[in-house]
Amino acid sequence: MNWKVLNSEKDYNKANKRLMEIFHAEPNTPEDDELGILILLIKDYDERHYALPKLDVLEVIKEKMQERG
């Protein structure tokens, strides 16, 4: 299949479904090439639509230490 930039949730879900179908593709096959492309496209979509919060590692450690006494 010819993949392009994922711009909708429908495209994203379709790409994820296909990724799961070919996840164990043999190296150096067309499916392996497709898998690499899908990983990049899905990662790009995730970064554009599901931003992770920025965390201060030191603050997280301090909070966990306080939780444990």
MIMAR-26718 format. One record per residue (C-alpha): residue number from 1; x, y, z; residue in three letters. Coordinates in Angstrom, 3 decimals. Layout:
N
k:NUM; u:X; v:Y; w:Z; r:ala
...
***
This chain:
69
k:1; u:0.000; v:0.000; w:0.000; r:met
k:2; u:1.136; v:3.545; w:-0.654; r:asn
k:3; u:1.088; v:5.358; w:2.673; r:trp
k:4; u:1.057; v:9.131; w:3.156; r:lys
k:5; u:1.079; v:11.481; w:6.142; r:val
k:6; u:-1.625; v:10.493; w:8.646; r:leu
k:7; u:-4.005; v:13.429; w:9.046; r:asn
k:8; u:-7.060; v:11.841; w:10.619; r:ser
k:9; u:-7.895; v:9.438; w:13.409; r:glu
k:10; u:-9.281; v:7.079; w:10.753; r:lys
k:11; u:-5.928; v:7.038; w:8.899; r:asp
k:12; u:-4.099; v:6.610; w:12.218; r:tyr
k:13; u:-6.237; v:3.621; w:13.219; r:asn
k:14; u:-5.838; v:2.040; w:9.789; r:lys
k:15; u:-2.047; v:2.418; w:10.000; r:ala
k:16; u:-1.957; v:0.927; w:13.509; r:asn
k:17; u:-4.050; v:-2.034; w:12.401; r:lys
k:18; u:-1.729; v:-2.703; w:9.472; r:arg
k:19; u:1.330; v:-2.309; w:11.701; r:leu
k:20; u:0.011; v:-5.030; w:13.989; r:met
k:21; u:-0.606; v:-7.319; w:10.996; r:glu
k:22; u:2.996; v:-7.057; w:9.764; r:ile
k:23; u:4.789; v:-6.477; w:13.073; r:phe
k:24; u:6.923; v:-9.620; w:12.723; r:his
k:25; u:7.860; v:-9.063; w:9.086; r:ala
k:26; u:11.009; v:-10.779; w:7.888; r:glu
k:27; u:13.968; v:-8.408; w:7.388; r:pro
k:28; u:14.607; v:-7.079; w:3.869; r:asn
k:29; u:11.091; v:-7.756; w:2.599; r:thr
k:30; u:8.481; v:-5.343; w:1.263; r:pro
k:31; u:6.525; v:-5.825; w:4.503; r:glu
k:32; u:9.607; v:-4.862; w:6.514; r:asp
k:33; u:9.933; v:-1.673; w:4.452; r:asp
k:34; u:6.241; v:-0.946; w:4.982; r:glu
k:35; u:6.651; v:-1.551; w:8.713; r:leu
k:36; u:9.421; v:1.043; w:8.900; r:gly
k:37; u:7.303; v:3.602; w:7.080; r:ile
k:38; u:4.301; v:2.917; w:9.311; r:leu
k:39; u:6.387; v:3.333; w:12.462; r:ile
k:40; u:7.566; v:6.759; w:11.272; r:leu
k:41; u:4.077; v:7.876; w:10.229; r:leu
k:42; u:2.491; v:6.742; w:13.497; r:ile
k:43; u:5.245; v:8.386; w:15.553; r:lys
k:44; u:4.745; v:11.634; w:13.632; r:asp
k:45; u:0.979; v:11.540; w:14.214; r:tyr
k:46; u:1.450; v:10.795; w:17.917; r:asp
k:47; u:3.855; v:13.715; w:18.333; r:glu
k:48; u:1.466; v:16.118; w:16.584; r:arg
k:49; u:-1.709; v:15.005; w:18.389; r:his
k:50; u:-0.740; v:13.522; w:21.764; r:tyr
k:51; u:1.813; v:15.794; w:23.386; r:ala
k:52; u:3.283; v:14.432; w:26.611; r:leu
k:53; u:3.614; v:16.849; w:29.525; r:pro
k:54; u:7.070; v:18.178; w:30.280; r:lys
k:55; u:8.206; v:16.850; w:33.647; r:leu
k:56; u:10.931; v:18.081; w:35.948; r:asp
k:57; u:12.710; v:14.866; w:36.881; r:val
k:58; u:14.005; v:16.281; w:40.161; r:leu
k:59; u:10.482; v:17.300; w:41.223; r:glu
k:60; u:9.147; v:13.834; w:40.425; r:val
k:61; u:11.893; v:12.242; w:42.536; r:ile
k:62; u:11.186; v:14.621; w:45.439; r:lys
k:63; u:7.470; v:13.857; w:45.274; r:glu
k:64; u:8.084; v:10.104; w:45.266; r:lys
k:65; u:10.449; v:10.439; w:48.217; r:met
k:66; u:7.779; v:12.364; w:50.168; r:gln
k:67; u:5.189; v:9.685; w:49.339; r:glu
k:68; u:7.452; v:7.040; w:50.847; r:arg
k:69; u:8.328; v:9.072; w:53.893; r:gly
***
